[in-house]
Amino acid sequence: MTFVAAFGLEDPLRDETIDTVTELQGSTNVRILSGDHRETVVKVASELAIIDVNNPSENVMSGDEFKSICDKYAYKT
């Protein structure tokens, strides 16, 4: 086998998504909850001007980090 090529795909943000986030930012802090990879979330959040792309670790948590926070408050039988 010989490596021939690599390519990437991007699903651009819809105009209405950008408009909605811009409108919401005037009244509240906007957050993204996603099951995507951390890098994908950072890219989308930076395109929407939700986070400072120069310091994403302050603004993005992994699913495992989120789950551990939720587990502290979850009702367990």
VENFENGI-V528634 format. One record per helix or strand. SS is the DSSP state (hx for helix, st for strand). FROM is the first residue (numbers start at 0). TO is the last residue. If there is no record, write none. Layout:
# VENFENGI-V528634
SS:FROM:TO + SS:FROM:TO
This chain:
# VENFENGI-V528634
hx:14:24 + hx:37:46 + hx:52:57 + hx:62:72
